[in-house]
Amino acid sequence: MHDFSCKEPDDMYYDVLTKRAAYFKKTQEGREEMSDVMKKFAERLVHDNNIEIAKNLLADGVSIEIIANRFKLPIEEVRKLAEKRSA
């Protein structure tokens, strides 16, 4: 547990974790890789949130086209949500 609370890889005890943490924190390649991972994670969170909002709007009777347009969701994805809701 100690290693997971360390801000600096050099303060860690477990060698494998130290090396991986150093890669992500101290190398350009590691920082870029972590940045890409975090961007994808954030995009997924936004998408999942938009899906939940779309479900609520469908329940309120908002049109599929408006939902797809406002939340930048593929219209087919919103249609599938609507179909699931009515099934």
Secondary structure in CASP SS format (residue, H / E / C, confidence):
PFRMAT SS
TARGET T0000
AUTHOR 0000-0000-0000
METHOD secondary structure of the structure
MODEL  1
M C 1.00
H C 1.00
D H 1.00
F H 1.00
S H 1.00
C C 1.00
K C 1.00
E C 1.00
P H 1.00
D H 1.00
D H 1.00
M C 1.00
Y C 1.00
Y C 1.00
D H 1.00
V H 1.00
L H 1.00
T H 1.00
K H 1.00
R H 1.00
A H 1.00
A H 1.00
Y H 1.00
F H 1.00
K H 1.00
K H 1.00
T C 1.00
Q H 1.00
E H 1.00
G H 1.00
R H 1.00
E H 1.00
E H 1.00
M H 1.00
S H 1.00
D H 1.00
V H 1.00
M H 1.00
K H 1.00
K H 1.00
F H 1.00
A H 1.00
E H 1.00
R H 1.00
L H 1.00
V H 1.00
H H 1.00
D H 1.00
N H 1.00
N H 1.00
I H 1.00
E H 1.00
I H 1.00
A H 1.00
K H 1.00
N H 1.00
L H 1.00
L H 1.00
A H 1.00
D C 1.00
G C 1.00
V C 1.00
S C 1.00
I H 1.00
E H 1.00
I H 1.00
I H 1.00
A H 1.00
N H 1.00
R H 1.00
F C 1.00
K C 1.00
L C 1.00
P C 1.00
I H 1.00
E H 1.00
E H 1.00
V H 1.00
R H 1.00
K H 1.00
L H 1.00
A H 1.00
E H 1.00
K H 1.00
R H 1.00
S H 1.00
A C 1.00
END
